Amino acid sequence: MGSGTARFVLSSLLAGFLFAGSLTYGLLWGVPQWNQAFQGTLAPAISAYGGWPMSIGIVTVGLLMTGIFAGLSWKHATVDYLIPALGVVSVLAFVVLGLPAPIIAQIRNALSLVVVALCGLMVAGILFLAFRDRLSRNRRGVPPG
């Protein structure tokens, strides 16, 4: 078994474990309501500053974990590491389901902002590459078009 196949199998098993674990827990015991699970001791942490630290923290953890897995996939030129990122996102989604409704709305707003920012970065990157290509054509003496 090659190392690429072994990595793929291990990452698929990890993602499957994360998916199955959160799904099984949710089906057997339900989604825990985090504020009630600890007899209200998390209420100050969840509602601090209107809940924005909790919302931004969850989005940041998701972005960091997905970014790390995407970086590993890019470094090794494989998609094997992207599969566990889906498992991490599923666990974060499971955690988010147990938060109060205002916090969930804030997480959706933060995710919308992140998606818009990533799209903006992608468009800026494409424009930059097109502009660089255009300048390099003019320097080489290649006619435009």
Secondary structure, DSSP 4 states (H G I P E B T S, - for coil): --HHHHHHHHHHHHHHHHHHHHHHHHHHH----HHHHTTTTTHHHHHGGGGHHHHHHHHHHHHHHHHHHHHHHHHHTSSTTHHHHHHHHHHHHHHHHTS-HHHHHHHHHHHHHHHHHHHHHHHHHHHHHHHHHHHHHHHHTPPP-
